[in-house]
Each structure stands twice: as structure tokens, then as C-alpha cells.
């Protein structure tokens, strides 16, 4: 009886572990593509000394059902004509999205959701500094290009509640 109970417990632990990985892979799949919109808060002011920017973010997976890849962020200031492109590596782990920019800064995306409005997928949430936890900005983006357009999921994803002591 003890061995039987032990096998059931091991099977349950494995199911939970694989479910988490599957959710991360599904989220990474949903992120792949080009998103456009705005970021509100001190994010742009912190980087550029100005707040009038629109953003384009591209997520590219390393392979099918891989939990991360590479990408870029383009910030455009239409008032001044300023244009900046930053490259990053990204990953999804335990329902969190991590971005590591080529300039060394790192961001975690928290309290996010993807959802459909009309025929477009939306992505909104918050950027925090990875190491200090400082809230940098909120964002609201629309998916404008997807390599998976025919197969995109038609349901929402939300970040799980964040434990204050949680780390990647």
C-alpha cells in the first residue's frame, strides 16, 4: 500500500510539473509575433528623457514549443522623429515573461493578460525592473503580425498571482 501511494504521489508531481511547462510553452507560442501600442509610466523617461513614444515589440521563438527566443523593441517618438531599436532575449518561466536587453537591463512582465478584441489579440500588463522590483510602466499592445495566425489560441491567458519572495 505504501509503494502504491508513493507511485500515485510521484505521478501527481509529474503531472503538475508538465502542466506548468505546457502553459509556459503555450504562452511563448501566443507571444510570438509583432505587437504595437503604448507603454505608460516612467519607462520612456527613464530611457530617453521623454515620454511621447509608441512601441513595437517582436517576439521570435527559437523553435516550436520552446519557452523563449530573441526579439526587438522599437520605440518611436513621432513628435521629434526619434527612433530607437533595442534587441533582447526573452523567456517564459512559471508564468512570468523575462526580457534581457542588449544594454544589460532586465525586465519582468507581471500581471499580464492576452485577450481577443474583435479580430485582434491584445496584450497588456506591467514591466518591472528584474532586480529591484521597481515598477517601470504599464503597457497595452495589439498583435499586428503572427507567424501562427491560423493556429492562434482564441482564449485569454493571465499571469498567476506573484509571491513577493518569488524569483525565477
Residue frames relative to the residue before (quaternion, step in Angstrom):
aa qw qx qy qz dx dy dz
X 1.0000 0.0000 0.0000 0.0000 0.00 0.00 0.00
X 0.6357 0.5379 -0.3220 0.4504 3.59 1.00 -0.85
X 0.6664 0.4951 -0.2981 0.4710 3.62 0.92 -0.91
X 0.6305 0.5353 -0.3247 0.4588 3.59 1.03 -0.79
X 0.6574 0.5008 -0.2950 0.4795 3.60 0.94 -0.92
X 0.6431 0.5283 -0.3132 0.4574 3.55 0.99 -0.85
X 0.6517 0.5058 -0.3129 0.4707 3.61 0.99 -0.81
X 0.6409 0.5151 -0.3258 0.4667 3.60 0.98 -0.79
X 0.6465 0.5126 -0.3138 0.4699 3.61 0.94 -0.85
X 0.6532 0.5050 -0.3150 0.4681 3.61 0.93 -0.85
X 0.6462 0.5151 -0.3181 0.4646 3.59 0.98 -0.80
X 0.6488 0.5144 -0.3189 0.4614 3.60 0.98 -0.80
X 0.6387 0.5185 -0.3238 0.4673 3.59 0.96 -0.83
X 0.6618 0.5002 -0.3078 0.4659 3.60 0.93 -0.86
X 0.6261 0.5326 -0.3405 0.4565 3.61 1.00 -0.77
X 0.6653 0.4962 -0.3021 0.4690 3.58 0.90 -0.88
X 0.6508 0.5165 -0.3179 0.4567 3.59 0.94 -0.84
X 0.6994 0.4573 -0.2784 0.4736 3.60 0.87 -0.90
X 0.5995 0.5501 -0.3632 0.4539 3.60 1.07 -0.62
X 0.6449 0.5156 -0.3171 0.4666 3.59 0.94 -0.86
X 0.6650 0.4920 -0.3055 0.4715 3.59 0.91 -0.88
X 0.6397 0.5266 -0.3278 0.4538 3.57 0.99 -0.81
X 0.6506 0.5096 -0.3153 0.4664 3.59 0.96 -0.83
X 0.6408 0.5102 -0.3254 0.4724 3.61 0.98 -0.81
X 0.6591 0.5012 -0.3067 0.4694 3.59 0.95 -0.86
X 0.6504 0.5079 -0.3161 0.4681 3.60 0.99 -0.80
X 0.6415 0.5075 -0.3238 0.4754 3.59 1.01 -0.77
X 0.6349 0.5204 -0.3266 0.4684 3.60 0.95 -0.85
X 0.6288 0.5364 -0.3172 0.4650 3.58 1.03 -0.82
X 0.6702 0.4948 -0.2926 0.4694 3.60 0.95 -0.91
X 0.6604 0.5279 -0.3149 0.4313 3.60 1.01 -0.76
X 0.5676 0.6289 -0.3989 0.3511 3.59 1.02 -0.73
X 0.6082 0.5203 -0.4267 0.4211 3.52 -0.85 1.09
X 0.5483 -0.5914 0.4800 0.3453 3.54 -1.34 -0.26
X 0.1145 -0.7868 0.6064 0.0052 3.53 -0.89 1.09
X 0.0628 -0.7926 0.6056 0.0326 3.61 -1.01 0.76
X 0.3426 0.7280 -0.5500 0.2239 3.53 -1.17 0.64
X 0.5894 -0.5785 0.4411 0.3512 3.52 -1.16 -0.66
X 0.2216 -0.7129 0.6493 0.1449 3.47 -1.35 0.50
X 0.1325 -0.8154 0.5628 0.0281 3.59 -0.71 1.09
X 0.5941 0.5410 -0.4336 0.4079 3.58 -0.92 0.92
X 0.7378 -0.4133 0.3052 0.4377 3.55 -1.22 -0.46
X 0.3546 0.7795 -0.4615 0.2317 3.59 1.28 -0.02
X 0.7300 0.4046 -0.2413 0.4951 3.61 0.69 -1.06
X 0.6401 0.5254 -0.3338 0.4503 3.57 0.95 -0.84
X 0.6229 0.5412 -0.3218 0.4643 3.57 1.05 -0.79
X 0.7355 0.4231 -0.2226 0.4800 3.61 0.95 -0.89
X 0.8516 0.1913 -0.0284 0.4872 3.57 0.78 -1.06
X 0.4828 -0.6769 0.4392 0.3405 3.62 1.20 -0.21
X 0.7195 0.3218 -0.2101 0.5785 3.59 1.25 0.26
X 0.3370 -0.7799 0.4979 0.1743 3.61 -1.13 0.54
X 0.5983 0.6119 -0.3522 0.3789 3.64 1.21 -0.18
X 0.3573 0.7344 -0.4965 0.2941 3.58 0.40 1.23
X 0.2044 -0.6887 0.6730 0.1759 3.49 -1.36 0.46
X 0.2667 -0.8009 0.5276 0.0946 3.56 -1.10 0.72
X 0.0822 -0.7250 0.6792 0.0794 3.49 -1.29 0.62
X 0.0389 -0.7892 0.6128 -0.0095 3.57 -0.82 1.04
X 0.1118 -0.7858 0.6071 0.0384 3.56 -0.90 1.00
X 0.1243 -0.7611 0.6349 0.0456 3.55 -0.93 1.05
X 0.0251 -0.7813 0.6235 -0.0106 3.58 -0.84 1.01
X 0.3435 -0.7482 0.5304 0.2020 3.59 -0.73 1.05
X 0.5373 -0.6215 0.4681 0.3255 3.57 -1.20 0.56
X 0.7782 -0.1286 0.1138 0.6041 3.60 1.15 -0.57
X 0.7046 -0.4419 0.3234 0.4512 3.55 -1.25 0.16
X 0.8657 0.0235 -0.0656 0.4956 3.53 -0.96 0.98
X 0.4042 0.6515 -0.5195 0.3772 3.55 1.02 0.86
X 0.4372 -0.7438 0.4534 0.2235 3.60 -0.93 0.88
X 0.8011 0.1808 -0.1472 0.5513 3.60 0.90 0.80
X 0.0250 0.7960 -0.6047 0.0131 3.50 -1.33 -0.16
X 0.5967 -0.5243 0.4462 0.4124 3.53 -1.09 -0.81
X 0.0375 0.8048 -0.5920 0.0195 3.54 -1.27 0.19
X 0.2614 -0.7349 0.5929 0.2001 3.49 -1.34 -0.21
X 0.2064 -0.7259 0.6400 0.1445 3.52 -1.37 0.37
X 0.0997 -0.7697 0.6292 0.0413 3.56 -0.83 1.03
X 0.0973 -0.7751 0.6237 0.0276 3.55 -0.82 1.07
X 0.0715 -0.8087 0.5838 -0.0086 3.57 -0.74 1.13
X 0.1599 -0.7416 0.6446 0.0949 3.52 -1.00 0.93
X 0.2601 -0.8125 0.5035 0.1370 3.57 -0.22 1.28
X 0.5880 0.5771 -0.3690 0.4302 3.60 1.16 -0.45
X 0.7932 0.2816 -0.1387 0.5218 3.59 0.92 -0.93
X 0.4643 -0.6820 0.4459 0.3472 3.59 1.22 -0.36
X 0.4352 0.7087 -0.4521 0.3222 3.59 1.27 0.07
X 0.0647 -0.7873 0.6120 -0.0372 3.55 -1.02 0.93
X 0.0346 0.7992 -0.5977 0.0538 3.60 -0.77 1.00
X 0.1010 -0.7857 0.6090 0.0406 3.57 -0.97 0.92
X 0.0458 -0.7899 0.6112 -0.0223 3.56 -0.79 1.11
X 0.2911 -0.7544 0.5671 0.1566 3.57 -0.96 0.91
X 0.0219 -0.8017 0.5973 0.0043 3.57 -1.15 0.58
X 0.3168 -0.6455 0.6427 0.2645 3.49 -1.45 0.17
X 0.0966 -0.8080 0.5800 0.0358 3.57 -1.01 0.73
X 0.0223 -0.7772 0.6286 0.0172 3.51 -1.29 0.48
X 0.2641 -0.7144 0.6229 0.1785 3.52 -1.32 0.45
X 0.0976 0.7864 -0.6007 0.1057 3.55 -0.77 1.05
X 0.8501 -0.0651 -0.0114 0.5225 3.56 -0.77 1.12
X 0.7371 -0.4509 0.2296 0.4480 3.55 0.91 0.95
X 0.6255 0.4867 -0.3495 0.4997 3.61 1.24 0.23
X 0.2884 -0.7361 0.5898 0.1644 3.56 -1.18 0.66
X 0.1117 -0.8034 0.5847 0.0131 3.56 -0.75 1.12
X 0.0952 -0.7791 0.6187 0.0351 3.58 -0.94 0.97
X 0.0782 -0.7688 0.6341 0.0270 3.58 -0.92 0.98
X 0.2437 -0.8151 0.5164 0.0977 3.57 -0.29 1.34
X 0.6184 -0.5738 0.3975 0.3611 3.55 -1.23 0.52
X 0.6471 0.5020 -0.3352 0.4657 3.63 1.18 -0.30
X 0.6344 -0.5644 0.3166 0.4227 3.60 1.29 0.12
X 0.5732 0.5819 -0.4025 0.4134 3.61 1.15 -0.26
X 0.1418 -0.7857 0.5989 0.0621 3.54 -1.15 0.69
X 0.1307 -0.7917 0.5968 0.0063 3.51 -0.99 0.98
X 0.1622 -0.7274 0.6521 0.1390 3.54 -1.21 0.60
X 0.2767 -0.7366 0.5941 0.1671 3.55 -0.98 0.88
X 0.0255 -0.8167 0.5745 -0.0476 3.56 -0.68 1.14
X 0.8389 0.1994 -0.1482 0.4842 3.54 -1.34 0.27
X 0.3469 0.7495 -0.4849 0.2875 3.54 0.91 0.95
X 0.0372 -0.7619 0.6404 0.0899 3.48 -1.37 0.12
X 0.2089 -0.7049 0.6552 0.1738 3.51 -1.28 0.49
X 0.0894 0.7920 -0.5955 0.1003 3.55 -0.97 0.83
X 0.4361 -0.6857 0.5206 0.2622 3.54 -1.26 0.39
X 0.0140 0.7420 -0.6702 0.0064 3.52 -1.11 0.85
X 0.7876 0.0100 -0.0644 0.6127 3.54 -0.42 1.20
X 0.7419 -0.3580 0.2896 0.4874 3.55 -0.82 -1.00
X 0.6307 0.5248 -0.3288 0.4676 3.60 1.24 0.31
X 0.3846 -0.6865 0.5674 0.2425 3.53 -1.11 0.79
X 0.1908 -0.7715 0.6011 0.0836 3.58 -1.01 0.88
X 0.1101 -0.7655 0.6333 0.0287 3.53 -1.27 0.62
X 0.1346 0.7927 -0.5825 0.1192 3.57 -0.60 1.12
X 0.2465 0.7585 -0.5734 0.1874 3.52 -1.20 0.61
X 0.5413 -0.6189 0.4797 0.3065 3.55 -1.26 -0.54
X 0.2903 -0.7112 0.6163 0.1734 3.54 -1.19 0.76
X 0.0307 -0.7637 0.6446 0.0208 3.57 -1.02 0.88
X 0.5332 -0.5649 0.5075 0.3730 3.55 -1.22 0.49
X 0.5147 -0.6915 0.4172 0.2879 3.57 -0.75 1.08
X 0.7826 0.3764 -0.1854 0.4599 3.58 0.89 -0.89
X 0.7457 0.3771 -0.2341 0.4969 3.60 0.96 -0.72
X 0.3977 -0.7183 0.4773 0.3131 3.58 1.18 -0.52
X 0.4098 0.7257 -0.4599 0.3065 3.58 1.32 -0.02
X 0.4241 -0.6812 0.5376 0.2591 3.55 -0.95 0.96
X 0.2122 -0.8072 0.5425 0.0952 3.58 -0.72 1.09
X 0.7853 -0.2233 0.1952 0.5435 3.58 0.87 -0.86
X 0.3378 -0.6488 0.6171 0.2900 3.48 -1.41 0.05
X 0.1326 -0.7924 0.5896 0.0827 3.56 -1.19 0.45
X 0.0860 -0.7533 0.6507 0.0429 3.50 -1.32 0.51
X 0.0423 0.8314 -0.5445 0.1029 3.58 -0.31 1.29
X 0.2506 -0.7307 0.6180 0.1463 3.54 -1.31 0.51
X 0.4050 -0.6985 0.5292 0.2608 3.59 -0.91 0.87
X 0.1237 -0.8235 0.5529 0.0291 3.57 -0.64 1.18
X 0.7871 0.0988 -0.0601 0.6059 3.58 1.25 -0.30
X 0.0349 0.8049 -0.5895 0.0582 3.55 -0.93 0.95
X 0.3907 -0.7063 0.5335 0.2527 3.58 -0.87 0.89
X 0.7140 0.4320 -0.2245 0.5031 3.58 1.27 -0.43
X 0.1745 0.8604 -0.4747 0.0629 3.57 1.27 0.30
X 0.6803 0.4924 -0.2988 0.4533 3.59 0.89 -0.85
X 0.7854 0.3512 -0.1558 0.4853 3.57 1.07 -0.75
X 0.3440 0.7571 -0.5033 0.2349 3.62 1.21 0.09
X 0.4983 -0.6421 0.4961 0.3055 3.55 -1.12 0.72
X 0.2707 -0.7629 0.5677 0.1495 3.54 -1.10 0.70
X 0.6199 0.4746 -0.3998 0.4802 3.55 0.78 1.05
X 0.5681 -0.6296 0.4294 0.3107 3.53 -1.28 0.44
X 0.1600 -0.7331 0.6484 0.1286 3.53 -1.33 0.45
X 0.0869 -0.7873 0.6093 0.0377 3.53 -1.05 0.77
X 0.5166 -0.6154 0.4922 0.3349 3.52 -1.17 0.62
X 0.4748 -0.6460 0.5007 0.3264 3.61 -1.01 0.68
X 0.6475 -0.5030 0.3871 0.4218 3.57 -1.20 0.42
X 0.3538 -0.7607 0.5131 0.1816 3.56 -0.95 0.91
X 0.3315 -0.7079 0.5926 0.1944 3.52 -0.94 0.95
X 0.5369 -0.6625 0.4125 0.3204 3.60 -0.81 0.94
X 0.7393 0.3990 -0.2277 0.4923 3.60 1.05 -0.65
X 0.4610 0.7109 -0.4306 0.3110 3.58 1.29 0.06
X 0.0315 -0.7623 0.6463 0.0143 3.53 -1.12 0.79
X 0.6553 -0.5153 0.3780 0.4025 3.55 -1.29 0.36
